[in-house]
Amino acid sequence: MSLIHRSLILLQLPLLGLSLPASMALKFISPVQAQIAPLAQTQKPDFIPHLLQTAKQHYRRAEFKQAIALYQQALKTATQAKNSSAELEALLYLADMDLANGQLADAETKIQQALKLAQQVANRASEAEALAALSAYHRLQGNYSQALEKAETALAMAQQAGDRRVETRSRFMLGIALYFRADYAKALD
């Protein structure tokens, strides 16, 4: 199985309400120390975009251990620099990985932090993204009504913000919530 196929499978697990056992997840990730060491010492706010870009590259390649370490460093640096945009991105990606790893309490904490921050800085797209993540959290908890409500709110908010990426994710979360409520016709739409 190619790295791309493994990545796609791993990235879809939280969306399907599944998580990967830690013992299996370790097979897909490599040591992070060599790459993080030079980055961890950099606390300059202008270095945040590089941290986020590198973290996202690891995330897309399903190198989650590296992605987590870089996003944690980016979160720390962004918080110190009061860079709410970078802070929101890091929190939301970390929450996604927590959901994928079955760390639901940690995911909820990060999602709530992102939601609160997005509301404070009036970032409607990030608020919608946090609500979509909250939909996934509720679905994983078996709270399908809450999952549906959060996905519907996220979709409306993403449409208002004009963010097609978040709108797409919100529609996907809405479809999954409808599926788990056995409303298959609406889920298919």
Buried (B, 14 or more C-beta within 10 A) or exposed (E): EEEEEBBEBBBEBBBEBEBBEEEEBEEBBEEBEEBBEEBBEEEEEEBBBBBBEBBBEBBEBBBBBBBBBBBBBBBBBBBEBEBBBBBBBBBBBBBBBBBBBBBBEBBBBBBBBBBEBBEEEEBBBBBBBBBBBBBBBBBBEEBBEBBBBBBBBBBBBBBEBEBEEBBEBBBBBBBBBBBBBEBEEEBEE
